[in-house]
Amino acid sequence: MEKNHPLSELMTTTMQKIREIVDVNTIVGEPIRTDEGITLVPVSKLAFGFVSGGSDFAAKNQKPEANNSFGGGSGAGVNISPVAFIVIRGDIVKLLPVSPEPGMTTLDRVVEMVPEIMDRVTEFAIKNKKANEDKDTF
């Protein structure tokens, strides 16, 4: 069995460790359920960089061989940023960005929120009407 070069082993170990850290739940998180029946699913952006290098060192007047000294190193950087939440409310599914889209004005955001505000006002009115009807029956 052929022995792998130390640099190859170093890179393999680093990549295995990165795989242990990064899985699908890093990007699309575990669902969060609220008492109101709303489910929130966090969505994140993942960026990582990886570098590795090494060199074989032979003593003076020694032919390069597999058992020469080896020096090497590797490094990785990871950045995880929240991007949005998938909001599931009954049959309605919306993507709620963490930060507003570039170029969106306050008026654009207000107009975008009108349907949701109307839904909440309607629900509130229905609950109040039902509560008043329940009071009248007693």
C-alpha positions in Angstrom: 0.0 0.0 0.0 1.4 3.3 -1.1 1.8 5.9 1.7 0.2 9.3 1.0 2.4 12.4 0.9 2.1 14.4 4.2 0.7 17.4 2.3 -2.1 15.2 0.9 -2.9 13.9 4.4 -2.9 17.5 5.8 -5.4 18.7 3.2 -7.6 15.6 3.6 -7.8 16.1 7.4 -8.6 19.8 7.0 -11.4 19.1 4.5 -12.8 16.4 6.8 -13.0 18.9 9.6 -14.7 21.5 7.4 -17.3 18.9 6.4 -18.0 18.1 10.0 -18.8 21.8 10.6 -20.7 22.6 7.5 -24.0 20.7 6.8 -27.4 21.6 5.3 -28.6 22.8 8.7 -25.9 25.5 8.6 -27.5 27.1 5.6 -31.2 26.3 6.2 -31.7 26.1 10.0 -34.0 24.1 12.1 -37.7 25.4 12.0 -38.8 27.5 14.9 -42.5 27.2 15.8 -44.4 30.0 17.6 -47.5 29.8 19.8 -49.4 31.6 17.1 -48.9 28.8 14.7 -46.2 30.5 12.6 -43.1 28.6 11.6 -39.8 30.4 11.0 -37.0 28.8 9.1 -33.7 30.7 9.3 -31.6 31.0 6.1 -27.9 31.9 6.2 -25.1 32.6 3.8 -21.9 30.6 4.3 -18.5 31.6 2.9 -15.3 29.9 3.6 -11.7 30.0 2.4 -9.1 27.3 2.5 -5.3 27.4 2.1 -2.7 24.7 2.4 1.0 24.4 1.6 4.1 22.5 2.4 7.6 21.6 1.5 10.0 18.7 1.7 13.4 19.4 3.3 16.4 17.3 2.5 19.7 17.6 4.4 22.7 18.9 2.6 24.2 16.3 0.2 21.2 14.1 0.6 19.0 12.9 -2.2 15.3 13.8 -2.0 13.4 10.8 -0.7 10.1 9.9 0.9 11.5 10.0 4.4 12.9 13.5 4.2 11.6 16.1 6.7 8.3 17.8 5.8 7.0 21.2 6.9 3.4 22.2 6.1 0.4 24.1 7.3 -3.2 24.8 6.4 -5.8 27.2 7.5 -9.5 27.9 6.9 -11.8 30.8 7.6 -15.6 30.6 7.9 -18.2 33.4 7.8 -21.8 32.6 8.5 -24.3 35.5 8.0 -28.1 35.4 8.5 -29.8 36.3 5.2 -33.5 35.8 5.7 -36.3 33.8 7.3 -38.9 31.6 5.6 -42.1 32.5 7.3 -44.9 29.8 7.1 -48.3 30.8 8.3 -51.0 28.4 7.3 -50.9 28.1 3.5 -49.0 31.3 3.1 -45.2 31.2 2.7 -43.1 34.3 2.5 -39.4 35.1 2.5 -38.5 37.8 5.0 -35.1 39.3 4.4 -33.0 40.2 7.4 -32.0 43.5 5.7 -33.9 45.4 3.1 -33.1 44.9 -0.5 -30.7 47.5 -2.0 -32.6 50.4 -3.5 -35.8 49.8 -1.6 -37.4 52.9 -0.1 -39.4 53.2 3.0 -42.5 53.6 0.9 -41.7 50.4 -1.0 -41.4 48.5 2.3 -44.7 49.9 3.6 -46.5 48.9 0.4 -45.1 45.4 0.6 -46.3 45.1 4.2 -50.0 46.2 3.5 -51.3 42.7 2.8 -49.9 41.3 6.0 -51.2 44.3 8.0 -54.7 43.8 6.5 -54.6 40.1 7.5 -53.7 41.0 11.1 -56.4 43.7 11.3 -59.0 41.2 9.8 -58.0 38.5 12.4 -58.2 41.1 15.2 -61.7 42.2 14.1 -62.9 38.6 13.8 -61.6 37.8 17.3 -63.2 40.9 18.8 -66.5 40.1 17.1 -66.4 36.5 18.4 -65.5 37.7 21.9 -68.4 40.2 21.9 -70.9 37.5 20.6 -69.7 35.2 23.4 -70.4 38.0 26.0 -73.9 38.6 24.6 -74.8 34.9 25.0 -74.1 34.9 28.8 
